[in-house]
């Protein structure tokens, strides 16, 4: 089951569609860890639930071991992609690893799963800001 190319790579790179303006960074990330199958996703065009269901199915039926996200920072649509991947990870906890990257002002940042989780909870962020 699953796409042969996905089975061969077992690493999936989910790229926000607007990342086309950074082809060198997309290439750099896609070649990490033995290369990734690259899938472009735009959560401005596709509902987050549809994307989540499809990504979950890909992970399950193609025996994906690692899912990496690469998006622009600050986009309310793109950040949902990180949420979807971490949510899927909860369904396959011993099965997949996740990595997250964002670009802000043409600079690449690695984002931890903990940062993704905290960003979903504004009360926690407020407590951190309050000191």
DASUL-V77530 format. One record per helix or strand. SS is the DSSP state (A for helix, B for strand). FROM is the first residue (numbers start at 1). TO is the last residue. If there is no record, write none. Layout:
# DASUL-V77530
ss=SS from=FROM to=TO
ss=SS from=FROM to=TO
This chain:
# DASUL-V77530
ss=A from=4 to=9
ss=B from=11 to=16
ss=A from=17 to=30
ss=A from=32 to=34
ss=B from=37 to=41
ss=A from=48 to=61
ss=B from=66 to=72
ss=A from=78 to=91
ss=B from=97 to=104
ss=B from=107 to=111
ss=A from=113 to=119
ss=A from=122 to=130
